[in-house]
Amino acid sequence: MQIWVDADACPKAVKEILYRTAKRLSVAVTFVANLPLRTPKSQYIHTIQVPGGFDVADLKIIELIRDGDLVISADIPLVAEVIKKGGFAINPRGTFYTKDNIGEYLSLRNLSAELRGSGVETGGPGPLSFADRNNFANQLDHFLTQRNK
């Protein structure tokens, strides 16, 4: 199993949790981004820089993931594709996406896009809180513990 990170929009605090997790559990974590990334030196931490462009990093993740891999992303269309390929996903706030709930998240995302398109201000998520970071760390730990049983 490998962890893939949609790294361009991934908060620094979440990246730090993933760096520690990679080292602590000897699990491969690959950060995919349009921009160059500086990561700690580790045999378990990798980066892939893709050309700039709409959804280029997402498409690279979809191309490379395998059944059972975990993706860290808040991008609902990417997450939906990951789940179709047999992967798992957690967003940086700790929401765990499954076959059972991804349809609801896609519907909410599409509704918000329609509202924005018609001029309604839907607002975005607030800054990542301490509780969000804890929730992410707990979900990640729970997922990895279940996978290693």
PyMOL commands that set and color helices and strands:
alter all, ss='L'
color gray80, all
select helices_A, chain A and resi 12-25+56-64+76-84+102-117+130-147
alter helices_A, ss='H'
color red, helices_A
select strands_A, chain A and resi 2-6+28-33+45-49+70-72+88-90+96-97
alter strands_A, ss='S'
color yellow, strands_A
deselect
rebuild
show_as cartoon
